[in-house]
């Protein structure tokens, strides 16, 4: 059974209701708070955390509960549920149970069940819900000491390990905080899941770059990396690749390509740059991408999943300004009828304010990605939103944009666009005469157009060679131009 239990309620749990839920362990257990009251913990008599409950989050973005809790009776396809089946905004209260204490999972289920009994709504997973008092019978004196964070199950000098036994692993605020804390302490974050688990694209993006890892625990094949298939073992306080013959790392036999379904993902990677002006409003480039490719603006944004705040360029601008000069990373999602997810990283540089944006859209076998919209999109991004570079790619992948622990082909570039100011910095004559006959199409103003390079239709793998040659050609000797 999962160690994460979520109560979805139509009204916000107040302090009295939360305390009633915390009575799931009876009068012998205690309560403490962390993070200025943002996390409440149910503790054993010695103060060891058994269940950590984060402050309730109001999810106002349509489709988020369905996206993150897919295939669960009573939740799938519903944005918020009360006892009468009403849909609408929903309060998401997540409890994470300690994996070190046998009763903790049942305590989390009883906590969530008590909230729903009082407020209406539903519990995920449904089988976890109960209202019984769960006595603590484990000898907690034999259990290792707490790790110092509600999301971390094992902490060593090298690594923070998070165990997740849920079908889809989102980038919750738990995980986001664990990643930040691990980075600040020079540790790796390693997420351990069963082989049936998938990651959301946001979680996959956050784990990018070693020593962070997705570790799959397969009962028949041991441990392996869910993104590369490399066989792993626990050594020196971290999961590390096994050395095979001649120093190579073997690939787990379970890490095989999935069945061909015809589903594809359309990917955009772009960078914009703006003068650091007091009245700068961020997010318009991302909104432009959404409108050109889906017909509507993003449905919502947040710094973690579930994405809970309705879309607002002013709101995300205010957040980025409040964090400056530190960078800000956030997620945006589309409406439920079209799978689309984006990540944005805002940072202050000597050249101004830059937005590094990725957008992923999912398409079924009978759906056509909107390749025809790329040139018009590039024109608007260049004219109004400070386009630096734009790379469009296609790859085989799930329409719902989730990431399984299976081998998959890399994305194949389709087009690459150089913004007019970046083309000027490269040197227009150089940018207009690339190798392999990739003569660019000028877009926008004739006197200073953006340059649009058509690389292929997303099928031939050799397109990657052309793209690398193009990037090498466009990179000036001082290395000042950065491309995706």
C-alpha positions in Angstrom: 0.0 0.0 0.0 1.2 3.5 -0.7 2.6 5.6 2.1 1.0 8.7 0.7 -2.7 9.3 1.4 -4.7 12.3 0.1 -8.0 13.7 1.3 -10.0 15.6 -1.3 -12.7 17.7 0.3 -15.0 20.4 -1.0 -14.2 22.7 2.0 -11.0 23.6 3.7 -10.2 21.5 6.8 -10.1 23.8 9.8 -7.9 23.3 12.8 -10.6 21.5 14.7 -11.1 19.0 11.9 -7.3 18.5 11.5 -6.9 17.8 15.2 -9.8 15.3 15.0 -7.9 13.6 12.2 -4.8 13.6 14.3 -6.6 11.6 17.0 -6.3 8.6 14.6 -3.6 7.2 16.9 -5.4 7.7 20.1 -4.5 9.9 23.1 -0.9 8.5 23.5 0.4 10.1 20.4 1.6 13.7 20.1 1.4 16.5 17.6 4.1 19.0 16.5 4.5 21.5 13.7 7.3 22.4 11.2 7.9 25.2 8.7 6.0 27.8 10.7 3.0 25.6 10.9 2.9 24.5 7.3 3.5 20.9 8.2 1.7 19.1 11.1 3.2 15.8 12.4 1.6 13.0 14.4 4.4 11.7 16.6 5.1 8.7 18.9 5.5 9.4 22.6 9.2 10.0 22.1 8.6 12.7 19.4 9.4 10.6 16.3 7.2 11.6 13.3 4.8 8.9 12.2 2.6 10.9 9.8 3.3 14.3 8.3 0.5 16.4 6.9 1.0 19.4 4.7 -1.2 22.5 4.8 -4.3 22.0 2.6 -4.0 23.3 -1.0 -7.0 24.7 -2.9 -6.7 23.2 -6.4 -8.6 25.5 -8.7 -7.2 24.2 -12.0 -9.6 21.9 -13.9 -8.3 18.3 -14.4 -5.5 18.3 -11.9 -6.8 15.6 -9.6 -7.6 13.4 -12.7 -4.1 14.0 -14.2 -2.2 13.1 -11.0 -4.5 10.4 -9.6 -5.4 8.7 -12.8 -7.3 5.5 -12.9 -8.6 5.8 -9.3 -12.3 5.1 -8.7 -14.2 8.2 -7.4 -11.4 10.6 -8.6 -10.6 9.8 -12.2 -12.1 12.5 -14.5 -13.3 14.6 -11.6 -11.7 17.9 -10.5 -13.2 17.9 -7.0 -15.6 15.6 -5.4 -17.9 15.9 -2.4 -20.4 13.3 -1.1 -22.9 14.2 -3.8 -20.4 14.0 -6.7 -20.2 17.7 -7.2 -17.3 18.9 -9.3 -15.3 22.1 -8.8 -12.4 23.4 -6.8 -11.1 20.9 -4.3 -9.0 21.1 -1.1 -6.1 18.7 -1.4 -4.7 17.6 2.0 -1.8 15.1 1.6 -0.5 12.9 4.4 2.9 11.1 4.1 3.5 8.2 6.4 6.9 7.1 7.7 8.1 4.0 6.0 10.0 2.9 9.1 6.9 2.2 11.3 4.4 -0.5 10.3 1.3 1.4 11.6 2.1 4.7 9.9 0.3 3.9 6.7 -2.9 3.0 8.5 -2.6 6.1 10.6 -2.4 8.2 7.5 -5.5 6.4 6.1 -7.4 7.0 9.3 -6.4 10.7 9.4 -7.7 11.2 5.8 -10.8 9.1 6.4 -11.8 11.2 9.4 -11.4 14.4 7.4 -13.7 13.1 4.7 -16.2 11.8 7.2 -16.6 15.4 8.6 -16.2 17.4 5.4 -17.4 15.1 2.6 -15.2 14.2 -0.4 -13.0 11.2 -1.1 -9.8 9.6 -0.1 -7.0 8.4 -2.4 -6.3 5.6 -2.5 -9.8 4.6 -1.7 -8.8 1.4 0.1 -6.7 3.4 2.6 -9.7 5.2 4.1 -10.8 4.3 7.6 -11.8 6.0 10.8 -10.6 3.5 13.3 -8.1 4.3 16.1 -4.8 2.7 15.1 -2.7 1.7 18.2 1.0 2.0 17.9 2.5 -1.5 18.6 5.9 -1.2 16.9 8.9 -0.9 19.2 9.9 2.5 18.0 13.1 2.4 20.1 14.4 -0.1 17.6 13.7 2.2 14.6 16.4 4.4 13.2 16.3 8.1 14.1 14.3 10.5 12.0 15.8 11.9 8.8 15.0 15.6 9.5 12.5 16.0 6.7 8.9 14.7 6.1 9.7 13.5 2.6 13.0 11.8 3.2 13.1 8.1 4.2 16.8 7.5 4.3 19.5 10.2 4.8 23.2 9.6 4.4 26.1 12.1 4.0 25.8 11.5 0.2 22.1 11.0 -0.6 18.6 11.7 0.4 16.4 8.8 -0.5 12.6 9.1 -1.0 10.5 6.0 -1.3 7.3 6.4 -3.4 4.9 3.5 -3.9 2.2 5.3 -6.0 1.3 4.7 -9.6 2.3 8.3 -10.7 4.9 10.3 -8.9 4.2 14.0 -9.2 6.6 16.8 -8.2 4.7 17.5 -4.9 5.8 20.2 -2.6 7.3 17.3 -0.5 9.6 16.3 -3.3 10.4 19.9 -4.3 11.4 20.7 -0.7 13.5 17.5 -0.5 15.3 18.4 -3.8 16.0 21.9 -2.6 17.3 20.6 0.7 19.4 17.9 -0.9 21.0 20.5 -3.3 21.7 22.9 -0.4 23.5 20.1 1.5 25.4 18.8 -1.6 23.5 15.5 -1.6 21.9 13.6 -4.3 18.1 13.1 -4.4 17.2 9.5 -5.3 13.5 8.5 -5.7 12.8 4.7 -5.3 9.7 3.3 -6.9 8.3 -0.1 -8.0 8.7 -0.9 -11.7 5.0 -0.1 -12.4 5.4 3.6 -11.3 5.6 6.5 -13.7 6.9 10.0 -13.3 5.2 13.2 -14.3 7.2 15.2 -16.7 7.8 17.8 -14.0 9.4 15.2 -11.7 11.4 13.9 -14.7 12.7 17.4 -15.4 13.5 18.1 -11.7 15.6 14.9 -11.5 17.7 15.9 -14.6 21.4 15.5 -14.0 23.4 13.1 -11.9 23.8 12.3 -9.1 20.0 12.6 -8.8 18.3 9.4 -9.9 15.1 7.5 -10.4 15.8 4.1 -8.8 13.5 1.3 -9.8 13.2 -1.6 -7.3 12.2 -4.7 -9.3 11.6 -7.9 -7.3 13.0 -10.0 -10.2 15.8 -7.7 -11.5 17.0 -5.8 -8.5 17.7 -2.1 -8.7 18.1 -0.1 -11.9 17.9 3.5 -13.2 14.4 4.2 -14.4 15.7 6.6 -17.1 18.8 4.9 -18.4 18.3 1.2 -17.4 21.7 1.1 -15.7 21.9 -1.7 -13.1 22.4 -0.1 -9.6 23.5 -1.2 -6.2 23.6 0.5 -2.8 27.2 1.3 -2.1 28.8 4.0 0.1 25.5 5.5 1.2 24.1 6.0 -2.3 22.7 4.1 -5.3 25.5 3.8 -7.9 26.0 1.9 -11.2 27.3 -1.6 -11.1 30.6 -2.1 -13.0 30.5 -4.9 -15.5 33.1 -6.3 -17.9 35.7 -3.8 -19.0 34.2 -1.2 -16.7 30.9 -0.9 -18.6 27.6 -0.8 -16.7 25.0 -3.5 -17.7 21.4 -2.5 -18.5 18.6 -4.2 -16.7 16.7 -6.8 -18.7 13.4 -5.2 -17.6 14.4 -1.9 -19.1 13.0 -2.7 -22.6 11.2 -0.6 -25.1 7.4 -0.5 -24.6 4.9 -1.5 -27.2 4.6 0.8 -30.2 1.3 2.7 -29.8 1.7 5.5 -32.3 1.4 8.1 -29.5 3.8 11.1 -29.8 5.0 14.1 -27.9 5.6 17.5 -29.5 8.4 19.4 -27.6 9.4 23.0 -27.7 12.5 24.3 -26.0 13.0 28.1 -26.1 14.8 30.9 -24.4 13.6 34.5 -24.3 15.5 37.6 -23.0 14.1 40.9 -21.8 15.6 44.1 -20.5 15.5 44.2 -16.7 12.8 46.9 -16.5 10.6 47.7 -13.5 7.4 47.1 -15.4 8.5 43.8 -17.1 5.7 41.2 -17.0 6.8 37.6 -17.5 4.9 34.6 -18.9 3.7 36.2 -22.1 6.0 34.0 -24.2 4.7 30.9 -22.6 1.1 32.1 -23.1 1.8 32.8 -26.7 3.0 29.2 -27.2 -0.1 27.8 -25.6 -2.4 29.9 -27.7 -0.7 29.1 -31.0 -0.5 25.3 -30.2 -3.7 24.7 -28.2 -6.0 27.7 -28.9 -6.1 28.8 -25.3 -3.9 30.2 -22.5 -2.5 27.9 -19.8 -5.1 26.7 -17.3 -2.9 27.2 -14.3 0.6 27.5 -12.8 2.4 26.6 -9.6 5.8 25.8 -8.2 4.8 22.2 -7.5 2.1 19.6 -8.3 -0.8 19.7 -8.1 -0.8 22.8 -10.2 -3.4 24.8 -8.2 -3.4 28.5 -9.2 -5.4 29.8 -12.2 -3.1 31.2 -14.9 -1.8 34.7 -14.2 1.2 36.4 -15.8 1.1 39.0 -13.0 1.1 36.4 -10.3 4.1 34.5 -11.6 5.9 37.8 -12.3 5.4 38.9 -8.7 6.8 35.6 -7.5 9.9 35.8 -9.7 10.5 39.4 -8.5 10.1 38.4 -4.9 12.8 35.7 -5.3 15.3 37.7 -7.4 18.2 37.5 -7.8 17.6 33.8 -7.1 16.1 31.9 -10.0 12.4 30.8 -10.0 11.2 27.5 -11.4 7.5 26.9 -12.1 5.1 24.6 -13.9 2.1 25.4 -16.1 -0.6 23.1 -17.4 -3.2 23.3 -20.1 -6.9 22.3 -20.1 -7.9 18.7 -19.7 -8.9 18.1 -23.4 -5.3 18.5 -24.5 -2.3 17.1 -22.5 0.2 19.9 -22.3 2.7 20.7 -19.6 5.4 23.4 -19.4 8.2 24.3 -17.1 9.7 27.8 -16.9 13.0 28.9 -15.3 13.3 32.6 -14.7 16.8 34.0 -13.9 18.6 37.3 -13.8 21.7 37.5 -16.0 24.1 40.3 -17.1 22.1 40.5 -20.4 18.7 41.0 -18.7 16.0 38.7 -17.5 15.8 35.3 -19.2 13.1 32.7 -19.4 14.1 29.1 -20.2 10.9 27.4 -21.3 10.0 23.8 -22.2 6.5 22.9 -23.5 5.4 19.3 -24.1 2.1 18.3 -25.8 0.8 14.8 -26.2 -0.9 13.4 -29.3 -2.6 10.1 -30.1 -2.0 7.9 -33.1 -4.7 9.7 -35.1 -3.8 13.2 -34.0 -1.4 15.5 -35.9 1.0 17.7 -34.0 0.6 21.4 -35.2 3.9 21.7 -37.0 2.3 24.2 -39.4 2.0 26.7 -36.5 5.7 26.9 -35.8 6.6 29.7 -38.2 3.8 32.0 -37.1 4.6 31.2 -33.5 8.3 32.1 -34.1 7.4 35.4 -35.7 5.3 36.5 -32.8 7.9 35.3 -30.2 10.6 37.2 -32.0 8.6 40.4 -32.6 7.1 40.7 -29.1 8.7 38.5 -26.6 12.5 38.6 -27.0 13.1 35.3 -28.7 16.7 34.0 -28.5 16.3 30.4 -29.7 13.5 28.0 -30.4 13.9 24.2 -30.9 10.9 22.0 -31.9 11.2 18.2 -31.7 9.1 15.1 -31.9 9.4 11.8 -30.1 7.5 8.6 -29.5 6.0 8.8 -26.0 2.8 8.6 -24.0 0.0 11.0 -24.9 -0.5 11.8 -21.2 3.1 13.0 -21.0 4.0 10.6 -18.1 7.4 8.8 -18.1 7.5 5.0 -17.6 10.7 3.1 -16.6 11.2 1.9 -20.1 13.7 2.5 -22.9 12.6 5.1 -25.4 14.0 6.8 -28.5 15.3 10.4 -28.0 13.4 13.3 -29.5 14.2 14.2 -33.1 14.6 17.9 -34.0 12.1 19.3 -36.5 13.0 23.0 -36.7 15.3 25.5 -35.1 14.8 29.3 -35.0 17.3 32.0 -34.2 15.8 35.3 -32.9 16.7 38.4 -34.9 18.9 39.8 -32.1 20.7 36.5 -31.7 21.2 36.3 -35.4 22.8 39.7 -35.4 25.2 38.7 -32.5 26.2 35.5 -34.4 26.7 37.5 -37.6 24.0 37.5 -40.2 26.2 36.3 -43.1 27.4 33.4 -41.0 23.9 32.5 -39.8 22.5 32.6 -43.3 25.1 30.1 -44.7 25.0 27.0 -42.4 26.4 23.5 -43.4 24.3 20.7 -45.0 22.4 23.2 -47.2 20.2 24.2 -44.3 19.4 27.6 -45.8 17.2 29.4 -43.2 13.8 30.9 -44.0 13.7 34.6 -42.9 10.7 35.4 -40.7 9.4 38.8 -39.7 10.8 42.1 -40.6 12.8 42.0 -43.9 15.5 44.3 -42.6 16.2 42.1 -39.5 14.4 38.8 -39.6 14.5 35.8 -37.4 16.1 32.8 -39.1 14.1 29.6 -39.2 15.9 26.3 -40.1 13.8 23.3 -41.2 15.6 20.2 -40.1 13.2 17.4 -40.9 9.8 15.9 -40.2 10.7 14.2 -36.9 11.5 10.8 -38.3 15.1 10.4 -39.5 17.6 10.1 -36.7 20.3 11.7 -38.8 18.6 15.0 -38.2 20.5 15.1 -34.9 23.8 15.3 -36.8 22.5 18.2 -38.9 21.3 20.0 -35.8 24.6 19.5 -34.0 26.5 20.8 -37.0 24.2 23.8 -37.2 24.7 24.6 -33.5 28.5 24.3 -33.8 28.3 26.6 -36.8 26.2 29.3 -35.0 28.3 29.3 -31.9 30.8 32.2 -32.0 34.4 31.8 -30.9 33.7 33.5 -27.6 30.9 31.0 -26.8 28.5 33.8 -26.0 25.5 32.3 -27.8 23.8 29.5 -25.8 21.4 27.2 -27.7 19.1 24.5 -26.4 
